[in-house]
Structure formats: C-alpha cells, structure tokens
C-alpha cells in the first residue's frame, strides 16, 4: 500500500464518505455523520436509495469496462470499503486488472488493509489525496498503473462535492489529459433538476455544516464529457445505465433518482 502520513480524523464535522457509509448501513461513521444524514432524510427520504443506485452503477460500469478490455482502474473518491468493491468486480471478470483507490478521508486509509485483503499482490493500491490535487493523484497512480495503456477514471458520486470555484471541470480535464486514447471516464452526479426545492434545502443544510454540495444540471454534467465519446445510452438516470448487467435497484418510488450517470471513451 502506498505510504502516507497519518492525519487526524475530524469527528466534529460531517464527511460525505462517512455519511455515504451510514446511508449504506455501514458502521464506519460518527454521530455527526448520522445526525447530518438524518437531516438529509427529512428533506429527501430517497437519499439512501441514491447511495445504493450509485453503488450499483459503479458495479455495472466496472463490469462493462472489464468485459470490454479495460484492465486498469483509477477510482477517485472511493469512500469507505463495502463489498464487493471495485477491484472485486473488475478482477472477477479480469484477474489481471489493476486498481488504484484514492480518497481524502483518513478513515478510508484506516480501512485500506481490509479493502486490499485477498487482492492479487501488486495489483491493487490505495493513496490518500484529494480530487482538488490532481497532480498528487497522478503521481501516486503511476506507481501501479501504466499510463501508456488505457485507464478507467471513476468519479462516482464525487464531483457534486466540488464547486465551480474549485474548478471541477478543469480538475477532470487535468486527470483525463494524462490518460491515453482508449481510456474511459465513469461518473455519477447529483442534480436539482427533478427536485429543486428539496435540493435547495439540502444544499443550505450541508453548507451550514461546512460541506459543499454543487448540484449540476444535465447540461452542466454533460460538459464533463466534452471531447469524449459517450457509451450508449449516454447521460441517463444512473439506474437506467445498462440494467441488464445486474444489481438493479427497485426501491425508487417514482422511477426518478435525482442524479445522472454516464461512461465515455477518450478517442
């Protein structure tokens, strides 16, 4: 595992990765994360469904990529490990697949040993870095991934925590610029398109707690894929992306989960 210095875990402020863990029924979160999670549920009770939908989308996209020849994965904003994680899905299809996980929360680092247990030696690694520091991500990823061969860049349920002021689109462009032709971008993103009032209230609640929530429209989300070739069916609500690949989430009460997902290839 890539060596990183230890950072104190801030238990006084909610963290998206730990809230996501709470939504999925995990144990690796703190009272502050649960408290904010419960506040979000009062605004939109579908938030846990959204977490499961994102997770299932990641599984299907990884399965599709592995079946179509991708052997390298860079998962930024991986979050707290849940099984099966990306490397399990990829290596079930292609045992020679190589995976680098990246997250900025120290609690994820604390669980990295469990995450990597049983993975082929040298094929899976973890680095602690923030998406706002793409150079650090690229430097760490190069230690296990061959940037002369295609890489799938996974940014699932991440970029809505990065504001336009932090240059979200430029950050994605910087990461993609280092990846060769044949690489893919895998993304999901929350939106206010379907639930504007609830989304506005959620944004204000999280902002008051020190958490950025930048909900983007379909047009703004699609901009992340400028210059790339979208894989069919293009930009869709995440659970509609290749449902035949498994793990459909049936709990949607009205068939609309407020988010988008897509996979695209770099020409």
C-alpha positions in Angstrom: 0.0 0.0 0.0 1.3 3.4 -0.9 2.7 5.0 2.2 1.1 8.1 3.5 1.4 10.1 6.7 -1.4 9.8 9.2 -3.9 12.6 9.5 -6.2 13.2 12.4 -9.9 12.3 11.7 -12.2 15.3 12.2 -15.2 13.8 14.1 -16.7 17.3 14.7 -17.7 17.8 11.1 -19.7 15.5 8.8 -17.8 13.9 5.9 -19.5 12.8 2.7 -17.7 9.4 2.6 -18.9 8.6 6.2 -22.4 9.9 5.5 -22.5 7.6 2.4 -21.4 4.8 4.6 -24.2 5.5 7.0 -26.7 5.6 4.2 -25.5 2.1 3.1 -25.9 0.8 6.6 -22.2 0.7 7.5 -20.6 1.2 10.9 -17.7 3.4 9.9 -19.2 6.8 10.7 -19.6 9.1 13.6 -22.6 10.7 15.4 -22.0 13.9 13.4 -22.3 12.0 10.2 -25.5 10.2 11.3 -27.0 13.4 12.5 -26.5 15.2 9.2 -27.7 12.0 7.4 -30.9 12.1 9.3 -31.4 15.7 8.5 -31.0 14.9 4.8 -33.6 12.2 5.1 -36.1 14.7 6.3 -35.5 16.7 3.2 -35.5 13.7 0.8 -36.1 10.2 2.0 -34.6 8.8 -1.2 -31.0 9.6 -0.2 -30.2 6.0 0.9 -31.7 4.8 -2.4 -29.4 7.2 -4.2 -26.4 5.8 -2.4 -27.4 2.3 -3.4 -28.1 3.3 -7.0 -24.6 4.9 -7.3 -23.0 1.8 -5.9 -24.9 -0.4 -8.3 -24.0 1.9 -11.2 -20.3 1.6 -10.3 -20.5 -2.2 -10.3 -22.2 -2.3 -13.7 -19.9 0.2 -15.3 -16.8 -1.7 -13.9 -18.2 -5.0 -15.2 -18.9 -3.5 -18.6 -15.4 -2.0 -18.9 -13.7 -5.2 -17.8 -15.7 -7.2 -20.3 -14.7 -4.8 -23.0 -11.0 -4.9 -22.4 -10.2 -2.4 -19.7 -7.6 -3.7 -17.3 -6.7 -0.5 -15.3 -8.9 1.5 -13.0 -8.3 4.7 -11.1 -11.2 5.2 -8.5 -11.1 8.7 -7.0 -13.4 9.3 -4.0 -13.7 5.6 -3.4 -15.2 6.1 0.1 -15.3 3.6 2.9 -14.9 0.0 1.7 -18.1 -2.1 1.2 -18.1 -5.5 -0.5 -17.9 -6.1 -3.3 -15.7 -3.1 -4.1 -14.5 -2.1 -7.5 -11.4 -4.3 -7.6 -13.5 -7.4 -6.7 -15.9 -6.7 -9.6 -13.1 -6.0 -12.1 -10.9 -8.9 -11.0 -13.8 -11.3 -11.1 -14.1 -10.6 -14.8 -10.4 -10.0 -15.5 -8.0 -11.4 -12.8 -5.1 -9.3 -14.2 -7.0 -6.0 -13.6 -5.1 -3.3 -11.7 -6.8 -0.8 -9.4 -5.8 2.3 -7.6 -8.2 3.7 -5.0 -8.0 7.4 -3.9 -9.8 9.3 -1.1 -9.1 12.3 1.1 -10.7 10.9 4.3 -8.2 9.3 6.8 -10.8 6.8 8.0 -10.7 5.3 4.5 -6.9 4.8 4.9 -7.6 3.1 8.2 -9.7 0.5 6.3 -7.4 0.1 3.4 -5.8 -3.0 4.7 -9.2 -4.7 4.8 -10.0 -3.3 1.4 -6.9 -4.9 -0.1 -7.0 -8.2 1.7 -7.1 -11.0 -0.8 -6.3 -8.8 -3.8 -3.5 -10.1 -6.1 -0.1 -8.8 -4.9 0.8 -5.6 -6.6 -2.5 -5.3 -8.4 -4.4 -3.0 -6.0 -3.3 0.0 -4.1 -4.7 3.0 -2.2 -3.5 6.6 -1.9 -4.7 9.4 0.3 -5.2 12.5 -1.8 -7.9 15.0 -2.7 -9.5 15.4 -6.1 -8.6 19.0 -5.9 -4.9 17.9 -6.1 -4.8 16.0 -9.4 -1.0 16.1 -9.6 -0.8 14.1 -6.4 -3.3 11.6 -7.6 -1.5 11.1 -10.9 1.9 10.8 -9.2 0.6 8.1 -6.9 -1.4 6.3 -9.5 1.7 6.0 -11.8 3.3 3.7 -9.2 0.9 0.9 -10.1 -0.8 1.9 -13.3 0.8 2.1 -16.8 -0.3 5.4 -18.3 0.7 4.2 -21.7 -2.3 1.8 -21.6 -6.0 2.8 -21.2 -7.3 3.6 -17.7 -10.8 3.9 -16.5 -11.2 7.0 -14.3 -14.0 6.6 -11.9 -15.6 9.6 -10.2 -18.8 8.2 -8.8 -20.9 10.5 -6.5 -17.9 12.8 -6.1 -18.0 15.9 -8.2 -21.1 17.3 -6.6 -18.9 18.0 -3.6 -16.6 20.1 -5.7 -17.7 23.6 -6.5 -17.2 25.6 -9.7 -15.0 27.9 -7.7 -12.7 24.9 -7.1 -12.6 24.3 -10.9 -14.5 21.0 -11.0 -14.4 20.7 -14.8 -10.8 21.7 -15.0 -9.8 19.1 -12.4 -11.5 16.3 -14.5 -9.8 17.7 -17.6 -6.4 17.6 -15.9 -6.8 14.0 -14.9 -8.0 12.9 -18.3 -5.2 14.8 -20.1 -2.7 12.3 -18.6 -4.6 9.2 -19.7 -4.1 7.7 -23.2 -6.6 7.1 -26.0 -9.0 4.3 -25.2 -9.3 5.4 -21.5 -12.8 6.0 -20.1 -14.5 8.4 -17.7 -17.1 6.9 -15.4 -19.2 9.4 -13.5 -22.4 9.9 -11.5 -23.6 13.2 -10.1 -26.5 14.5 -8.1 -28.8 17.1 -9.6 -31.6 19.5 -8.6 -33.3 19.0 -12.0 -36.0 16.8 -10.6 -36.4 18.1 -7.0 -35.4 21.8 -7.0 -37.0 22.7 -3.6 -35.6 19.7 -1.7 -32.2 20.1 -3.3 -32.0 23.8 -2.4 -32.8 23.0 1.2 -30.2 20.1 1.3 -27.6 22.4 -0.2 -28.2 25.0 2.5 -28.1 22.4 5.3 -24.8 20.9 4.2 -23.3 24.4 3.6 -24.1 25.3 7.2 -22.2 22.2 8.3 -19.2 23.0 6.1 -19.9 20.6 3.3 -20.1 21.8 -0.3 -22.9 20.5 -2.5 -22.8 21.7 -6.1 -25.8 20.2 -7.8 -25.5 20.5 -11.5 -28.0 20.3 -14.3 -27.9 17.7 -17.1 -26.2 20.2 -19.4 -23.5 21.0 -16.8 -22.9 17.3 -16.0 -22.6 16.5 -19.8 -19.9 19.1 -20.1 -17.6 16.8 -18.1 -17.6 14.6 -21.2 -16.7 17.2 -23.8 -14.3 15.7 -26.3 -15.2 12.2 -25.3 -17.4 9.6 -27.0 -20.3 8.7 -24.8 -21.1 5.0 -24.4 -24.8 4.1 -25.1 -27.2 5.0 -23.7 -25.4 8.3 -22.9 -26.3 10.5 -20.0 -29.2 8.9 -18.1 -30.5 8.5 -14.6 -28.0 6.0 -13.1 -30.2 3.0 -12.6 -31.1 3.1 -16.4 -27.5 2.6 -17.5 -27.2 -1.0 -18.7 -29.5 -2.5 -16.1 -29.0 -5.9 -17.8 -25.6 -6.0 -16.2 -27.1 -6.7 -12.9 -27.9 -5.3 -9.4 -30.9 -3.2 -10.4 -32.2 -1.1 -7.5 -36.0 -1.4 -7.3 -36.8 0.9 -4.4 -37.4 4.0 -6.5 -40.9 5.1 -5.7 -41.4 7.2 -8.8 -38.7 5.8 -11.1 -36.6 9.0 -10.8 -33.5 9.2 -8.7 -32.2 12.8 -8.7 -28.9 12.3 -10.5 -27.1 11.4 -13.7 -24.6 8.8 -14.8 -22.5 8.1 -17.9 -19.5 6.4 -19.2 -17.4 7.8 -22.1 -14.3 6.8 -24.1 -11.4 9.1 -24.8 -10.7 9.0 -28.6 
